[in-house]
Amino acid sequence: MKSRTLTAVLEQAERENKLVFVDFYTSWCTPCQMMDQDVFPDRTIGNFFKKNFISYKVDAEKGNGVNLAVVYNVSVYPTLLFVNEKGRVLESKEGAAYHTELMEMANRALSSQSGS
């Protein structure tokens, strides 16, 4: 999943009529690791995200992740973005989001997409 480019992910999102969820993380980020352990494995969240989003994890300190972090002005980890197929940010949060907050963000992103 990490080797794909954002361009490829956006193209897939357009083909599948989905939004993109981008998780900017670093290897040393404790809140990132907590989300990986506690939030992302949650079956309800996982199923909802698979149905509605293309999920894309970006290591902000490696490879193209460095450039993407600059493009999206990311300096806090994790930074969570919901973007449309053009890469425009619909929802964002600096720092970890747990189950309820992440689902609220996802639903706001979905409703802002349908309203545009």
LORO-87562 format. One record per residue (C-alpha): residue in one letter; y, z, x. Coordinates in Angstrom, 2 decimals. Last residue first. Layout:
// residues N
<site><residuo>a</residuo><v>Y</v><w>Z</w><u>X</u></site>
...
This chain:
// residues 116
<site><residuo>s</residuo><v>20.01</v><w>-4.02</w><u>-19.96</u></site>
<site><residuo>g</residuo><v>18.87</v><w>-1.53</w><u>-22.60</u></site>
<site><residuo>s</residuo><v>15.18</v><w>-2.08</w><u>-21.93</u></site>
<site><residuo>q</residuo><v>15.75</v><w>-1.32</w><u>-18.26</u></site>
<site><residuo>s</residuo><v>17.82</v><w>1.79</w><u>-19.04</u></site>
<site><residuo>s</residuo><v>14.99</v><w>3.05</w><u>-21.26</u></site>
<site><residuo>l</residuo><v>12.39</v><w>2.57</w><u>-18.53</u></site>
<site><residuo>a</residuo><v>14.57</v><w>4.25</w><u>-15.90</u></site>
<site><residuo>r</residuo><v>15.26</v><w>7.18</w><u>-18.23</u></site>
<site><residuo>n</residuo><v>11.51</v><w>7.51</w><u>-18.89</u></site>
<site><residuo>a</residuo><v>10.70</v><w>7.54</w><u>-15.19</u></site>
<site><residuo>m</residuo><v>13.41</v><w>10.13</w><u>-14.48</u></site>
<site><residuo>e</residuo><v>12.08</v><w>12.37</w><u>-17.27</u></site>
<site><residuo>m</residuo><v>8.53</v><w>11.94</w><u>-15.92</u></site>
<site><residuo>l</residuo><v>9.69</v><w>12.95</w><u>-12.43</u></site>
<site><residuo>e</residuo><v>11.55</v><w>15.97</w><u>-13.83</u></site>
<site><residuo>t</residuo><v>8.54</v><w>17.19</w><u>-15.79</u></site>
<site><residuo>h</residuo><v>6.01</v><w>16.78</w><u>-12.96</u></site>
<site><residuo>y</residuo><v>7.99</v><w>17.87</w><u>-9.93</u></site>
<site><residuo>a</residuo><v>10.83</v><w>16.07</w><u>-8.24</u></site>
<site><residuo>a</residuo><v>11.37</v><w>16.51</w><u>-4.51</u></site>
<site><residuo>g</residuo><v>14.68</v><w>15.79</w><u>-2.85</u></site>
<site><residuo>e</residuo><v>17.33</v><w>13.14</w><u>-3.35</u></site>
<site><residuo>k</residuo><v>16.99</v><w>11.60</w><u>-6.77</u></site>
<site><residuo>s</residuo><v>17.48</v><w>8.11</w><u>-8.09</u></site>
<site><residuo>e</residuo><v>17.43</v><w>6.16</w><u>-11.34</u></site>
<site><residuo>l</residuo><v>18.21</v><w>2.50</w><u>-12.16</u></site>
<site><residuo>v</residuo><v>18.63</v><w>1.24</w><u>-8.59</u></site>
<site><residuo>r</residuo><v>18.91</v><w>-2.56</w><u>-8.35</u></site>
<site><residuo>g</residuo><v>16.02</v><w>-4.13</w><u>-6.40</u></site>
<site><residuo>k</residuo><v>16.05</v><w>-7.35</w><u>-8.43</u></site>
<site><residuo>e</residuo><v>12.76</v><w>-6.43</w><u>-10.15</u></site>
<site><residuo>n</residuo><v>14.32</v><w>-3.16</w><u>-11.31</u></site>
<site><residuo>v</residuo><v>14.53</v><w>-0.01</w><u>-9.24</u></site>
<site><residuo>f</residuo><v>13.36</v><w>3.59</w><u>-9.69</u></site>
<site><residuo>l</residuo><v>14.17</v><w>5.55</w><u>-6.59</u></site>
<site><residuo>l</residuo><v>12.90</v><w>8.80</w><u>-5.12</u></site>
<site><residuo>t</residuo><v>14.37</v><w>10.15</w><u>-1.90</u></site>
<site><residuo>p</residuo><v>12.02</v><w>12.57</w><u>-0.18</u></site>
<site><residuo>y</residuo><v>13.59</v><w>13.16</w><u>2.10</u></site>
<site><residuo>v</residuo><v>17.37</v><w>12.99</w><u>2.47</u></site>
<site><residuo>s</residuo><v>19.25</v><w>10.26</w><u>4.37</u></site>
<site><residuo>v</residuo><v>18.67</v><w>7.19</w><u>2.22</u></site>
<site><residuo>n</residuo><v>21.56</v><w>4.74</w><u>1.93</u></site>
<site><residuo>y</residuo><v>19.47</v><w>2.17</w><u>0.01</u></site>
<site><residuo>v</residuo><v>19.98</v><w>-0.58</w><u>2.59</u></site>
<site><residuo>v</residuo><v>19.82</v><w>1.93</w><u>5.47</u></site>
<site><residuo>a</residuo><v>16.53</v><w>3.43</w><u>4.23</u></site>
<site><residuo>l</residuo><v>15.21</v><w>-0.11</w><u>3.76</u></site>
<site><residuo>n</residuo><v>16.00</v><w>-0.91</w><u>7.39</u></site>
<site><residuo>v</residuo><v>14.12</v><w>2.15</w><u>8.72</u></site>
<site><residuo>g</residuo><v>11.26</v><w>1.50</w><u>6.29</u></site>
<site><residuo>n</residuo><v>10.80</v><w>-1.92</w><u>7.91</u></site>
<site><residuo>g</residuo><v>8.79</v><w>-0.31</w><u>10.67</u></site>
<site><residuo>k</residuo><v>8.77</v><w>3.47</w><u>10.80</u></site>
<site><residuo>e</residuo><v>11.26</v><w>6.29</w><u>10.14</u></site>
<site><residuo>a</residuo><v>11.80</v><w>5.86</w><u>6.40</u></site>
<site><residuo>d</residuo><v>8.07</v><w>5.82</w><u>5.69</u></site>
<site><residuo>v</residuo><v>8.15</v><w>3.89</w><u>2.42</u></site>
<site><residuo>k</residuo><v>5.79</v><w>4.47</w><u>-0.50</u></site>
<site><residuo>y</residuo><v>5.83</v><w>1.80</w><u>-3.23</u></site>
<site><residuo>s</residuo><v>4.63</v><w>2.32</w><u>-6.78</u></site>
<site><residuo>i</residuo><v>4.63</v><w>-0.67</w><u>-9.14</u></site>
<site><residuo>f</residuo><v>5.59</v><w>0.84</w><u>-12.46</u></site>
<site><residuo>n</residuo><v>4.76</v><w>1.09</w><u>-16.16</u></site>
<site><residuo>k</residuo><v>0.96</v><w>1.33</w><u>-16.61</u></site>
<site><residuo>k</residuo><v>0.16</v><w>2.63</w><u>-13.14</u></site>
<site><residuo>f</residuo><v>3.00</v><w>5.18</w><u>-13.45</u></site>
<site><residuo>f</residuo><v>1.74</v><w>6.53</w><u>-16.77</u></site>
<site><residuo>n</residuo><v>-1.84</v><w>6.76</w><u>-15.47</u></site>
<site><residuo>g</residuo><v>-0.78</v><w>8.57</w><u>-12.30</u></site>
<site><residuo>i</residuo><v>1.55</v><w>10.94</w><u>-14.14</u></site>
<site><residuo>t</residuo><v>-1.19</v><w>11.97</w><u>-16.56</u></site>
<site><residuo>r</residuo><v>-3.80</v><w>12.15</w><u>-13.78</u></site>
<site><residuo>d</residuo><v>-1.75</v><w>14.37</w><u>-11.46</u></site>
<site><residuo>p</residuo><v>-2.53</v><w>13.14</w><u>-7.92</u></site>
<site><residuo>f</residuo><v>1.17</v><w>12.23</w><u>-7.37</u></site>
<site><residuo>v</residuo><v>2.52</v><w>15.68</w><u>-8.22</u></site>
<site><residuo>d</residuo><v>0.74</v><w>18.43</w><u>-6.27</u></site>
<site><residuo>q</residuo><v>-0.57</v><w>17.11</w><u>-2.95</u></site>
<site><residuo>d</residuo><v>1.68</v><w>14.08</w><u>-2.33</u></site>
<site><residuo>m</residuo><v>4.62</v><w>15.96</w><u>-3.88</u></site>
<site><residuo>m</residuo><v>4.00</v><w>18.88</w><u>-1.51</u></site>
<site><residuo>q</residuo><v>3.79</v><w>16.50</w><u>1.45</u></site>
<site><residuo>c</residuo><v>7.17</v><w>15.01</w><u>0.56</u></site>
<site><residuo>p</residuo><v>8.62</v><w>18.55</w><u>0.15</u></site>
<site><residuo>t</residuo><v>7.32</v><w>19.31</w><u>3.70</u></site>
<site><residuo>c</residuo><v>8.90</v><w>16.26</w><u>5.34</u></site>
<site><residuo>w</residuo><v>7.49</v><w>15.77</w><u>8.87</u></site>
<site><residuo>s</residuo><v>5.76</v><w>12.40</w><u>8.25</u></site>
<site><residuo>t</residuo><v>8.82</v><w>11.00</w><u>6.52</u></site>
<site><residuo>y</residuo><v>9.29</v><w>9.92</w><u>2.90</u></site>
<site><residuo>f</residuo><v>11.04</v><w>7.33</w><u>0.74</u></site>
<site><residuo>d</residuo><v>9.17</v><w>7.04</w><u>-2.58</u></site>
<site><residuo>v</residuo><v>10.02</v><w>3.84</w><u>-4.43</u></site>
<site><residuo>f</residuo><v>9.05</v><w>3.38</w><u>-8.09</u></site>
<site><residuo>v</residuo><v>9.32</v><w>-0.27</w><u>-9.10</u></site>
<site><residuo>l</residuo><v>9.84</v><w>-1.49</w><u>-12.65</u></site>
<site><residuo>k</residuo><v>7.30</v><w>-3.60</w><u>-14.50</u></site>
<site><residuo>n</residuo><v>7.21</v><w>-7.06</w><u>-16.07</u></site>
<site><residuo>e</residuo><v>3.97</v><w>-7.95</w><u>-14.24</u></site>
<site><residuo>r</residuo><v>5.38</v><w>-11.05</w><u>-12.54</u></site>
<site><residuo>e</residuo><v>8.75</v><w>-9.36</w><u>-11.94</u></site>
<site><residuo>a</residuo><v>7.10</v><w>-6.25</w><u>-10.52</u></site>
<site><residuo>q</residuo><v>4.92</v><w>-8.40</w><u>-8.25</u></site>
<site><residuo>e</residuo><v>8.03</v><w>-10.16</w><u>-6.93</u></site>
<site><residuo>l</residuo><v>9.69</v><w>-6.80</w><u>-6.36</u></site>
<site><residuo>v</residuo><v>6.62</v><w>-5.55</w><u>-4.45</u></site>
<site><residuo>a</residuo><v>6.55</v><w>-8.68</w><u>-2.29</u></site>
<site><residuo>t</residuo><v>10.25</v><w>-8.27</w><u>-1.49</u></site>
<site><residuo>l</residuo><v>9.71</v><w>-4.58</w><u>-0.74</u></site>
<site><residuo>t</residuo><v>7.21</v><w>-5.59</w><u>1.90</u></site>
<site><residuo>r</residuo><v>3.57</v><w>-4.58</w><u>1.70</u></site>
<site><residuo>s</residuo><v>2.08</v><w>-2.55</w><u>4.56</u></site>
<site><residuo>k</residuo><v>2.45</v><w>0.81</w><u>2.82</u></site>
<site><residuo>m</residuo><v>0.00</v><w>0.00</w><u>0.00</u></site>
